[in-house]
Amino acid sequence: MKPLHSKYLLLFSDVNPDLLHHFEAQCEDLRRQLIEKTDECDKLKKKVDQLQDQVQRQQPFNVESVCKREKTIKNLFLYYTGLTYVQFLFLFSFLFPNLNEKLNYKRSDTKCLSNENALFLMLCRLRHDFGLKDMAVRFCLSSQSASVVFNIILDRMYFKFGQLSIWPHRDQIISQMPATFKQDFPTSLVIIDGTEFKTQTPSALGLQSQLYSDYKSSTTLKALVGCDPSGSVTFISELFTGSISDKAICEQSGFFQLLKDLKEAGFIQPGDAIMADKGFTIDTELKEMGLVLNIPPFASSTSQMSVSDTHYTQKIAKHRVHIERLIAKIKTYKLLSHTIPTSLFKQANKIWTVCSMLTLHQKIFVTDNARAGVCSDT
């Protein structure tokens, strides 16, 4: 116990010693009670924090709860959907221009599901390949309802995205072209490449044969995709069986017909070029349209590749990386990058198209710095 200060001793010098002792005892008791109450307050504060954390964790999985948790977990919304919350709002306003519109899923447990959270459900499933039971638990729905919501939002996105024209005019492409690309290939307007997605092996032997890809040594679905020199998607084909060749997919996907239509509309001009890999032996078809094909030169089996051919190959490879990075960005949606089950074959085209178009709502990976020769990821 701390002794009383000297000035207080002078004040109490004439007071009865027993009374003084009693006063000091009371002070000490009050001091002890204060310490106990302070400890009790600290414990209660910790308990309140724990309860608040529990309440937060027990909140339903939806747009609002994920946005709240971004205060403690950075980029959580981006992690679940592949979009920032601002990008999500732009996409939502595009898909639902009428804010009062209410989708009817004809399921009793979806009555409280807002359009915003229905879109969130769909994006989460695309991004992480969450199973329908997982989605049902997260959004307090039945598995059947989760499936219905996913399919209806997928159909809406496929329909709305299908109305967009994503191939810009050549003047716009050239004006946005990175500096190093413009220096090497000033008239190349699009970079194309094929990409494949592994599938579950179907039971039908004939379909197995059609889906089998020698390149992947498994059954796959194959698509043709094109991007401008800035890495923004400009062409998306439908999905084909994995056995199709690069040349055949250009014909059957309507890519050649699109080039003819764009030329007639003035979006491309004679002498403009298409950049591709060696497998795209489409030089004859492009020449008939007055277009040029930029592909790496073929090496001879009898002689070494010349220095000029080596430099040209390296130059093309340096710029073709944009289409490879775009494909990698599309495949961050795990519903595509994981093995596609046969049960999703009917929806595979829609899923592929929607995932590809969603990259248009993200930042491009060739920034203004890249126009000076430096590439940057989002």
C-alpha positions as CSV (number, residue, x, y, z in Angstrom):
1,M,0.0,0.0,0.0
2,K,1.3,3.4,-1.0
3,P,1.9,5.8,2.1
4,L,-0.1,8.9,2.2
5,H,1.5,12.1,1.0
6,S,3.2,14.3,3.6
7,K,0.7,17.1,3.1
8,Y,-2.2,14.8,3.8
9,L,-0.4,13.6,7.0
10,L,-0.3,17.2,8.2
11,L,-4.0,17.5,7.6
12,F,-4.7,14.4,9.5
13,S,-2.2,14.9,12.3
14,D,-4.8,15.7,14.8
15,V,-7.2,13.0,13.7
16,N,-7.8,9.9,15.6
17,P,-5.2,7.2,14.4
18,D,-7.9,4.6,14.3
19,L,-10.0,6.8,12.0
20,L,-7.0,7.5,9.8
21,H,-6.3,3.8,9.6
22,H,-9.9,3.1,8.6
23,F,-9.7,5.8,5.9
24,E,-6.5,4.3,4.5
25,A,-8.1,0.8,4.5
26,Q,-11.1,2.2,2.5
27,C,-8.8,3.8,0.0
28,E,-6.9,0.6,-0.5
29,D,-10.2,-1.3,-0.9
30,L,-11.4,1.1,-3.5
31,R,-8.1,0.8,-5.3
32,R,-8.4,-3.0,-5.4
33,Q,-12.0,-2.8,-6.6
34,L,-10.9,-0.4,-9.4
35,I,-8.2,-2.9,-10.6
36,E,-10.7,-5.8,-10.5
37,K,-13.3,-3.8,-12.5
38,T,-10.7,-2.7,-15.0
39,D,-9.7,-6.4,-15.5
40,E,-13.4,-7.3,-15.8
41,C,-13.9,-4.6,-18.5
42,D,-11.0,-5.9,-20.5
43,K,-12.3,-9.4,-20.4
44,L,-15.8,-8.2,-21.4
45,K,-14.3,-6.2,-24.3
46,K,-12.5,-9.3,-25.5
47,K,-15.7,-11.3,-25.3
48,V,-17.6,-8.7,-27.3
49,D,-14.9,-8.8,-30.0
50,Q,-15.2,-12.6,-30.1
51,L,-19.0,-12.5,-30.3
52,Q,-18.9,-9.9,-33.1
53,D,-16.4,-12.1,-35.0
54,Q,-18.7,-15.1,-34.6
55,V,-21.7,-13.1,-35.8
56,Q,-19.8,-11.9,-38.8
57,R,-18.7,-15.4,-39.6
58,Q,-22.3,-16.7,-39.3
59,Q,-23.6,-14.1,-41.7
60,P,-25.0,-15.5,-45.0
61,F,-22.6,-15.7,-47.8
62,N,-23.5,-12.8,-50.1
63,V,-22.3,-9.6,-51.7
64,E,-22.8,-7.5,-48.6
65,S,-21.1,-9.9,-46.2
66,V,-18.0,-10.3,-48.5
67,C,-17.7,-6.6,-49.0
68,K,-17.8,-6.1,-45.2
69,R,-15.0,-8.7,-44.7
70,E,-12.8,-6.9,-47.2
71,K,-12.0,-4.5,-44.3
72,T,-9.9,-7.3,-42.8
73,I,-9.2,-9.5,-45.9
74,K,-7.9,-7.5,-48.8
75,N,-9.3,-8.2,-52.3
76,L,-11.7,-10.8,-51.0
77,F,-14.4,-9.9,-53.6
78,L,-11.9,-10.1,-56.4
79,Y,-10.8,-13.5,-55.1
80,Y,-14.4,-14.9,-55.2
81,T,-15.5,-13.4,-58.5
82,G,-12.5,-12.4,-60.6
83,L,-13.9,-8.8,-60.5
84,T,-13.5,-5.9,-58.1
85,Y,-16.7,-4.7,-56.5
86,V,-16.8,-1.6,-58.9
87,Q,-16.3,-3.9,-61.9
88,F,-19.1,-6.1,-60.5
89,L,-21.5,-3.1,-60.3
90,F,-20.7,-2.2,-64.0
91,L,-21.4,-5.7,-65.1
92,F,-24.6,-5.8,-63.0
93,S,-25.9,-2.6,-64.5
94,F,-25.2,-4.0,-68.0
95,L,-27.1,-7.2,-67.2
96,F,-29.9,-5.6,-65.3
97,P,-30.5,-2.1,-66.7
98,N,-34.0,-2.2,-65.0
99,L,-33.2,-2.2,-61.3
100,N,-36.8,-3.1,-60.4
101,E,-36.7,-6.3,-62.5
102,K,-37.1,-9.4,-60.5
103,L,-36.2,-12.8,-62.0
104,N,-38.7,-15.6,-61.4
105,Y,-36.9,-18.9,-60.7
106,K,-40.2,-20.7,-59.8
107,R,-38.6,-22.0,-56.6
108,S,-39.9,-21.0,-53.2
109,D,-36.5,-20.8,-51.5
110,T,-35.2,-18.2,-54.1
111,K,-37.8,-15.5,-53.3
112,C,-35.4,-13.7,-51.0
113,L,-32.5,-14.0,-53.5
114,S,-31.7,-10.6,-55.0
115,N,-30.5,-10.3,-58.6
116,E,-27.2,-9.0,-57.3
117,N,-26.6,-12.1,-55.2
118,A,-27.8,-14.4,-58.0
119,L,-25.0,-12.9,-60.2
120,F,-22.6,-13.3,-57.3
121,L,-23.5,-17.0,-57.0
122,M,-22.9,-17.5,-60.7
123,L,-19.5,-15.8,-60.7
124,C,-18.4,-17.7,-57.7
125,R,-19.2,-21.0,-59.3
126,L,-17.4,-20.0,-62.5
127,R,-14.4,-18.7,-60.7
128,H,-13.9,-21.6,-58.2
129,D,-15.9,-24.5,-59.6
130,F,-17.9,-24.7,-56.3
131,G,-20.2,-27.7,-56.4
132,L,-24.0,-27.2,-56.4
133,K,-24.2,-28.5,-52.9
134,D,-21.6,-26.1,-51.8
135,M,-23.5,-23.2,-53.4
136,A,-26.7,-24.4,-51.8
137,V,-25.1,-24.3,-48.3
138,R,-23.5,-20.9,-48.9
139,F,-26.6,-19.2,-50.2
140,C,-29.2,-21.1,-48.1
141,L,-30.8,-22.8,-51.1
142,S,-31.5,-26.3,-52.2
143,S,-29.1,-27.9,-54.7
144,Q,-31.8,-27.8,-57.4
145,S,-32.4,-24.1,-56.8
146,A,-28.7,-23.4,-56.9
147,S,-28.6,-25.1,-60.3
148,V,-31.7,-23.2,-61.6
149,V,-30.2,-19.9,-60.5
150,F,-26.8,-20.7,-62.2
151,N,-28.5,-21.7,-65.5
152,I,-30.8,-18.7,-65.7
153,I,-28.0,-16.2,-65.0
154,L,-25.7,-18.0,-67.4
155,D,-28.3,-17.8,-70.1
156,R,-28.9,-14.1,-69.5
157,M,-25.2,-13.3,-69.6
158,Y,-24.7,-15.4,-72.8
159,F,-27.6,-13.6,-74.5
160,K,-26.5,-10.1,-73.4
161,F,-22.8,-10.7,-74.3
162,G,-23.9,-12.1,-77.7
163,Q,-25.3,-8.7,-78.6
164,L,-22.0,-7.0,-78.2
165,S,-19.6,-6.2,-81.1
166,I,-16.1,-6.8,-79.8
167,W,-14.0,-6.3,-82.9
168,P,-12.9,-2.6,-83.0
169,H,-12.2,-0.6,-86.2
170,R,-8.6,-0.9,-87.4
171,D,-7.9,2.7,-86.7
172,Q,-8.8,2.2,-83.0
173,I,-6.7,-1.0,-82.8
174,I,-3.7,0.8,-84.3
175,S,-4.1,3.9,-82.1
176,Q,-4.1,1.7,-78.9
177,M,-1.3,-0.6,-80.2
178,P,1.8,-0.9,-77.8
179,A,4.8,1.0,-79.1
180,T,7.0,-2.1,-79.5
181,F,4.2,-4.0,-81.3
182,K,3.6,-1.1,-83.7
183,Q,7.3,-0.9,-84.5
184,D,7.5,-4.6,-85.4
185,F,4.1,-5.4,-86.8
186,P,2.2,-2.1,-87.5
187,T,-0.5,-3.8,-89.6
188,S,-1.2,-6.9,-87.5
189,L,-4.7,-6.3,-86.1
190,V,-5.3,-9.6,-84.3
191,I,-3.4,-12.5,-82.7
192,I,-5.2,-15.9,-82.9
193,D,-4.5,-19.2,-81.2
194,G,-6.4,-22.3,-80.3
195,T,-6.9,-23.5,-76.7
196,E,-8.2,-26.8,-75.3
197,F,-10.1,-27.9,-72.2
198,K,-9.8,-31.4,-70.8
199,T,-13.1,-33.3,-70.5
200,Q,-14.4,-36.3,-68.8
201,T,-14.1,-39.3,-71.2
202,P,-17.6,-40.0,-72.6
203,S,-18.9,-43.6,-72.7
204,A,-19.7,-43.5,-76.5
205,L,-16.6,-44.7,-78.4
206,G,-17.4,-42.6,-81.5
207,L,-17.5,-39.4,-79.3
208,Q,-14.3,-40.5,-77.6
209,S,-12.5,-40.6,-81.0
210,Q,-13.8,-37.2,-82.0
211,L,-12.8,-35.6,-78.7
212,Y,-9.4,-37.2,-78.5
213,S,-6.6,-34.6,-78.9
214,D,-3.1,-35.8,-79.9
215,Y,-1.6,-32.6,-78.5
216,K,-3.1,-33.1,-75.0
217,S,-3.2,-37.0,-75.2
218,S,-6.8,-36.9,-73.7
219,T,-10.3,-36.0,-74.7
220,T,-10.7,-32.2,-75.0
221,L,-12.9,-29.4,-76.3
222,K,-11.2,-26.9,-78.5
223,A,-11.8,-23.2,-79.3
224,L,-10.3,-20.5,-81.4
225,V,-9.7,-17.1,-79.7
226,G,-8.3,-13.8,-80.9
227,C,-7.1,-10.7,-79.2
228,D,-5.9,-7.3,-80.3
229,P,-2.2,-6.2,-79.7
230,S,-3.2,-4.8,-76.3
231,G,-4.5,-8.2,-75.2
232,S,-8.2,-7.5,-75.3
233,V,-10.4,-10.3,-76.7
234,T,-11.8,-9.6,-80.1
235,F,-12.9,-13.1,-81.3
236,I,-14.4,-16.1,-79.6
237,S,-15.4,-19.3,-81.5
238,E,-17.7,-22.0,-80.3
239,L,-16.2,-25.1,-78.8
240,F,-15.3,-28.0,-81.2
241,T,-14.1,-31.5,-80.6
242,G,-10.4,-31.8,-79.7
243,S,-9.5,-33.7,-82.9
244,I,-10.1,-30.6,-85.1
245,S,-7.1,-29.0,-86.7
246,D,-6.1,-25.4,-86.4
247,K,-6.9,-24.8,-90.1
248,A,-10.3,-26.5,-89.9
249,I,-11.4,-24.6,-86.8
250,C,-10.6,-21.3,-88.6
251,E,-13.0,-22.3,-91.4
252,Q,-15.7,-23.9,-89.3
253,S,-15.8,-21.3,-86.6
254,G,-16.7,-18.6,-89.1
255,F,-13.4,-16.7,-88.6
256,F,-12.8,-16.4,-92.4
257,Q,-16.3,-15.3,-93.0
258,L,-15.9,-12.7,-90.2
259,L,-12.8,-11.3,-91.9
260,K,-14.6,-11.0,-95.2
261,D,-17.5,-9.2,-93.5
262,L,-15.1,-6.8,-91.6
263,K,-13.3,-6.1,-94.9
264,E,-16.5,-5.2,-96.6
265,A,-17.5,-2.9,-93.7
266,G,-14.1,-1.2,-93.8
267,F,-13.0,-2.4,-90.4
268,I,-10.0,-4.0,-92.0
269,Q,-8.2,-3.2,-95.2
270,P,-6.1,-5.1,-97.8
271,G,-2.6,-5.7,-96.5
272,D,-3.7,-6.0,-92.8
273,A,-2.2,-9.0,-91.1
274,I,-3.2,-11.8,-88.8
275,M,-0.6,-13.2,-86.3
276,A,-0.6,-16.8,-85.4
277,D,1.5,-19.9,-84.5
278,K,3.0,-22.3,-87.0
279,G,0.0,-24.7,-86.9
280,F,-2.2,-22.2,-88.6
281,T,-1.4,-22.9,-92.3
282,I,-4.0,-20.5,-93.5
283,D,-1.8,-18.4,-95.8
284,T,-3.7,-19.3,-99.0
285,E,-7.1,-18.4,-97.5
286,L,-5.9,-15.1,-96.2
287,K,-4.2,-14.2,-99.5
288,E,-7.5,-14.7,-101.3
289,M,-8.9,-12.0,-99.0
290,G,-5.9,-9.7,-99.6
291,L,-4.6,-10.2,-96.0
292,V,-1.2,-11.3,-94.7
293,L,-0.3,-14.1,-92.3
294,N,2.5,-13.5,-89.8
295,I,3.7,-16.8,-88.4
296,P,7.2,-18.1,-87.4
297,P,9.2,-19.5,-90.3
298,F,9.4,-23.2,-90.7
299,A,12.8,-24.8,-89.9
300,S,14.4,-27.0,-92.6
301,S,15.3,-30.6,-91.6
302,T,18.5,-30.3,-93.8
303,S,19.8,-26.9,-92.8
304,Q,20.1,-24.6,-89.8
305,M,17.7,-21.7,-89.4
306,S,19.2,-18.5,-90.7
307,V,19.9,-15.6,-88.3
308,S,17.1,-13.4,-89.8
309,D,14.6,-16.3,-89.4
310,T,15.7,-16.8,-85.8
311,H,15.2,-13.1,-85.0
312,Y,11.8,-13.1,-86.8
313,T,10.7,-16.1,-84.7
314,Q,11.8,-14.4,-81.5
315,K,10.0,-11.2,-82.5
316,I,6.7,-13.0,-83.1
317,A,7.1,-15.0,-79.9
318,K,7.6,-11.8,-78.0
319,H,4.2,-10.5,-79.2
320,R,2.3,-13.7,-79.3
321,V,2.6,-13.9,-75.5
322,H,-0.4,-11.6,-75.3
323,I,-2.8,-14.2,-76.7
324,E,-1.3,-16.8,-74.4
325,R,-1.8,-14.5,-71.4
326,L,-5.4,-13.8,-72.4
327,I,-6.1,-17.6,-72.6
328,A,-4.4,-18.0,-69.1
329,K,-6.7,-15.2,-67.8
330,I,-9.8,-17.0,-69.2
331,K,-8.7,-20.3,-67.6
332,T,-8.5,-18.7,-64.1
333,Y,-12.2,-19.5,-64.2
334,K,-11.8,-23.0,-62.8
335,L,-15.1,-24.4,-64.1
336,L,-13.2,-24.4,-67.4
337,S,-9.7,-25.2,-66.3
338,H,-10.8,-28.2,-64.3
339,T,-11.9,-31.3,-66.2
340,I,-15.3,-30.6,-67.7
341,P,-17.8,-33.3,-66.8
342,T,-20.1,-34.7,-69.5
343,S,-23.0,-33.4,-67.5
344,L,-21.9,-29.8,-68.5
345,F,-21.4,-30.5,-72.2
346,K,-24.8,-28.8,-73.0
347,Q,-23.7,-25.7,-71.3
348,A,-20.0,-25.8,-72.2
349,N,-20.3,-23.3,-75.1
350,K,-22.1,-20.8,-72.9
351,I,-19.6,-21.1,-70.0
352,W,-16.7,-20.7,-72.4
353,T,-18.2,-17.6,-74.0
354,V,-19.2,-16.0,-70.7
355,C,-15.8,-16.6,-69.1
356,S,-14.1,-15.1,-72.2
357,M,-16.3,-12.1,-72.3
358,L,-15.8,-11.5,-68.6
359,T,-12.2,-10.6,-69.3
360,L,-13.6,-7.4,-71.0
361,H,-14.8,-6.3,-67.6
362,Q,-11.3,-6.7,-66.2
363,K,-8.3,-4.5,-66.7
364,I,-6.1,-5.3,-69.7
365,F,-2.6,-6.6,-68.9
366,V,-0.9,-4.4,-71.4
367,T,-0.8,-1.0,-69.7
368,D,0.3,2.4,-70.9
369,N,3.8,1.5,-69.6
370,A,3.7,-1.4,-72.0
371,R,3.4,1.0,-74.9
372,A,6.9,2.0,-73.9
373,G,8.0,-1.6,-74.0
374,V,7.1,-2.9,-70.5
375,C,4.3,-5.4,-69.9
376,S,2.3,-5.4,-66.7
377,D,-0.3,-7.7,-65.2
378,T,-3.4,-6.5,-63.6
